Amino acid sequence: MRKLIVSTWMTLDGVFDAESMGQWFNPYDSRARQEYIRDGILAADAILFGRKTYEMLAPYWSSMKNNEMGVAAKLNSVEKYVVSTTLKTAAWENSTIISNNMEQEIARLKQQPGKEIQIEGSATLVQSLAAAGLIDEYRFLVHPVMMGNGKRFFGDGMHSGLQLVDSQQLDKGVMLLCYQSV
Protein backbone atom coordinates (compact mmCIF):
# COMPACT_ATOMS: atom_id res chain seq x y z
CA MET A 1 0.00 0.00 0.00
CA ARG A 2 1.30 3.42 -0.96
CA LYS A 3 1.18 6.56 1.16
CA LEU A 4 -0.41 9.74 -0.15
CA ILE A 5 2.01 12.55 0.67
CA VAL A 6 1.48 16.28 0.26
CA SER A 7 4.65 18.14 -0.67
CA THR A 8 4.47 21.90 -0.80
CA TRP A 9 6.52 25.03 -0.31
CA MET A 10 5.09 28.05 1.46
CA THR A 11 5.70 31.16 3.52
CA LEU A 12 5.32 31.31 7.28
CA ASP A 13 1.78 32.63 6.82
CA GLY A 14 0.83 29.85 4.39
CA VAL A 15 1.20 31.68 1.06
CA PHE A 16 2.25 29.37 -1.77
CA ASP A 17 1.37 31.65 -4.66
CA ALA A 18 3.51 30.89 -7.73
CA GLU A 19 3.27 34.50 -8.92
CA SER A 20 5.06 35.79 -5.82
CA MET A 21 7.77 33.09 -5.60
CA GLY A 22 10.39 35.67 -6.57
CA GLN A 23 9.77 37.30 -3.18
CA TRP A 24 9.46 34.31 -0.87
CA PHE A 25 10.98 31.25 -2.57
CA ASN A 26 13.90 32.40 -4.70
CA PRO A 27 15.76 34.43 -2.03
CA TYR A 28 15.99 31.34 0.21
CA ASP A 29 17.58 29.01 -2.32
CA SER A 30 20.31 26.74 -0.99
CA ARG A 31 21.98 23.48 -1.87
CA ALA A 32 20.24 21.76 1.07
CA ARG A 33 16.81 22.90 -0.15
CA GLN A 34 17.57 21.84 -3.72
CA GLU A 35 18.70 18.39 -2.53
CA TYR A 36 15.62 17.95 -0.37
CA ILE A 37 13.29 18.86 -3.26
CA ARG A 38 15.18 16.62 -5.70
CA ASP A 39 15.28 13.64 -3.32
CA GLY A 40 11.56 13.99 -2.62
CA ILE A 41 10.64 13.96 -6.30
CA LEU A 42 12.94 11.00 -6.98
CA ALA A 43 11.21 9.02 -4.19
CA ALA A 44 7.76 9.31 -5.78
CA ASP A 45 6.13 6.30 -7.44
CA ALA A 46 3.43 8.56 -8.83
CA ILE A 47 2.47 12.23 -8.70
CA LEU A 48 -1.04 13.58 -8.25
CA PHE A 49 -1.97 17.08 -9.39
CA GLY A 50 -4.94 19.36 -9.40
CA ARG A 51 -5.73 20.81 -12.81
CA LYS A 52 -4.20 24.25 -12.22
CA THR A 53 -0.89 22.87 -10.95
CA TYR A 54 -0.78 20.35 -13.78
CA GLU A 55 -1.42 23.03 -16.41
CA MET A 56 1.30 25.19 -14.87
CA LEU A 57 3.97 22.46 -14.67
CA ALA A 58 3.27 20.25 -17.71
CA PRO A 59 4.45 22.62 -20.48
CA TYR A 60 7.65 23.49 -18.63
CA TRP A 61 8.80 20.03 -17.52
CA SER A 62 7.65 18.14 -20.62
CA SER A 63 10.00 20.31 -22.72
CA MET A 64 13.03 19.33 -20.60
CA LYS A 65 15.05 16.58 -22.28
CA ASN A 66 18.43 16.63 -20.46
CA ASN A 67 17.36 15.74 -16.91
CA GLU A 68 17.50 19.38 -15.89
CA MET A 69 17.87 19.99 -12.13
CA GLY A 70 18.26 16.24 -11.66
CA VAL A 71 14.49 15.70 -11.74
CA ALA A 72 13.27 16.29 -15.31
CA ALA A 73 13.70 12.65 -16.36
CA LYS A 74 11.76 11.46 -13.29
CA LEU A 75 8.99 14.02 -13.71
CA ASN A 76 8.60 13.08 -17.36
CA SER A 77 8.63 9.30 -16.80
CA VAL A 78 6.70 8.86 -13.54
CA GLU A 79 2.98 8.08 -13.60
CA LYS A 80 1.04 11.32 -13.25
CA TYR A 81 -2.61 11.70 -12.33
CA VAL A 82 -4.51 14.94 -12.72
CA VAL A 83 -7.85 15.45 -11.00
CA SER A 84 -10.12 17.54 -13.19
CA THR A 85 -13.70 17.61 -14.36
CA THR A 86 -12.87 20.06 -17.17
CA LEU A 87 -9.55 18.88 -18.63
CA LYS A 88 -10.14 16.81 -21.77
CA THR A 89 -6.58 15.76 -22.61
CA ALA A 90 -3.38 15.36 -20.63
CA ALA A 91 -0.49 15.42 -23.07
CA TRP A 92 2.37 15.21 -20.58
CA GLU A 93 3.90 11.74 -20.88
CA ASN A 94 2.36 9.09 -18.57
CA SER A 95 -0.54 11.33 -17.51
CA THR A 96 -4.02 10.09 -16.67
CA ILE A 97 -7.05 12.27 -15.97
CA ILE A 98 -9.25 11.39 -12.99
CA SER A 99 -12.60 13.03 -13.69
CA ASN A 100 -15.07 10.85 -11.80
CA ASN A 101 -15.19 9.23 -8.37
CA MET A 102 -12.04 11.07 -7.27
CA GLU A 103 -11.97 9.72 -3.73
CA GLN A 104 -12.56 6.12 -4.80
CA GLU A 105 -10.01 6.35 -7.59
CA ILE A 106 -7.31 7.80 -5.32
CA ALA A 107 -8.06 5.21 -2.63
CA ARG A 108 -7.59 2.56 -5.34
CA LEU A 109 -4.24 4.09 -6.37
CA LYS A 110 -3.11 3.98 -2.73
CA GLN A 111 -3.85 0.23 -2.63
CA GLN A 112 -1.39 -0.48 -5.44
CA PRO A 113 2.14 -1.69 -4.61
CA GLY A 114 4.76 1.00 -4.12
CA LYS A 115 5.90 3.66 -1.69
CA GLU A 116 4.66 7.19 -2.36
CA ILE A 117 2.09 9.08 -4.33
CA GLN A 118 3.02 12.74 -3.98
CA ILE A 119 0.73 15.70 -4.37
CA GLU A 120 2.71 18.73 -5.49
CA GLY A 121 1.02 21.99 -4.46
CA SER A 122 -2.61 21.61 -5.56
CA ALA A 123 -4.21 23.15 -2.46
CA THR A 124 -7.83 22.73 -3.59
CA LEU A 125 -7.25 19.04 -4.25
CA VAL A 126 -5.45 18.64 -0.92
CA GLN A 127 -8.38 20.21 0.93
CA SER A 128 -10.80 17.73 -0.65
CA LEU A 129 -8.58 14.74 0.04
CA ALA A 130 -7.91 15.84 3.63
CA ALA A 131 -11.65 16.09 4.26
CA ALA A 132 -11.99 12.54 2.90
CA GLY A 133 -9.21 11.29 5.22
CA LEU A 134 -6.97 10.17 2.35
CA ILE A 135 -3.81 12.18 3.16
CA ASP A 136 -1.17 10.21 5.06
CA GLU A 137 1.58 12.81 5.41
CA TYR A 138 2.33 16.48 4.82
CA ARG A 139 5.82 17.75 4.00
CA PHE A 140 6.08 21.52 4.18
CA LEU A 141 9.11 23.63 3.28
CA VAL A 142 8.33 26.79 5.25
CA HIS A 143 10.22 29.92 4.23
CA PRO A 144 10.96 32.59 6.86
CA VAL A 145 8.89 35.37 5.39
CA MET A 146 5.29 36.55 5.79
CA MET A 147 3.65 37.83 2.64
CA GLY A 148 0.48 39.19 4.22
CA ASN A 149 -1.51 38.39 1.08
CA GLY A 150 -1.53 35.96 -1.80
CA LYS A 151 -2.94 32.52 -2.44
CA ARG A 152 -2.87 30.52 0.77
CA PHE A 153 -2.41 26.79 0.99
CA PHE A 154 -4.86 26.30 3.85
CA GLY A 155 -8.42 27.21 2.98
CA ASP A 156 -11.11 28.41 5.33
CA GLY A 157 -12.68 25.50 7.14
CA MET A 158 -9.79 23.12 6.51
CA HIS A 159 -9.30 21.02 9.61
CA SER A 160 -6.94 18.11 10.14
CA GLY A 161 -5.28 16.72 13.24
CA LEU A 162 -1.56 16.26 12.63
CA GLN A 163 1.40 14.76 14.46
CA LEU A 164 4.89 16.16 13.90
CA VAL A 165 7.19 13.32 12.80
CA ASP A 166 10.23 15.25 11.57
CA SER A 167 11.61 18.76 11.46
CA GLN A 168 14.85 20.11 10.10
CA GLN A 169 16.27 23.56 9.73
CA LEU A 170 17.76 24.07 6.29
CA ASP A 171 19.98 26.95 5.24
CA LYS A 172 18.67 30.53 5.37
CA GLY A 173 16.05 29.67 7.99
CA VAL A 174 13.92 27.42 5.77
CA MET A 175 12.19 24.76 7.89
CA LEU A 176 11.17 21.32 6.79
CA LEU A 177 8.11 20.23 8.77
CA CYS A 178 6.73 16.72 8.29
CA TYR A 179 3.40 15.77 9.78
CA GLN A 180 1.34 12.60 9.66
CA SER A 181 -2.42 12.62 9.78
CA VAL A 182 -3.82 11.50 13.12
Secondary structure, DSSP 4 states (H G I P E B T S, - for coil): --EEEEEEEEETT-B--GGGHHHHTGGG--HHHHHHHHHHHHT-SEEEEEHHHHHHHHHHHHT--S-GGGTHHHHHHSEEEEE-SS-----STTEEEE-S-HHHHHHHHHHSSSSEEEEES-HHHHHHHHHTT---EEEEEEES---SSS-BSSPTT----EEEEEEEE-GGG-EEEEEEE-
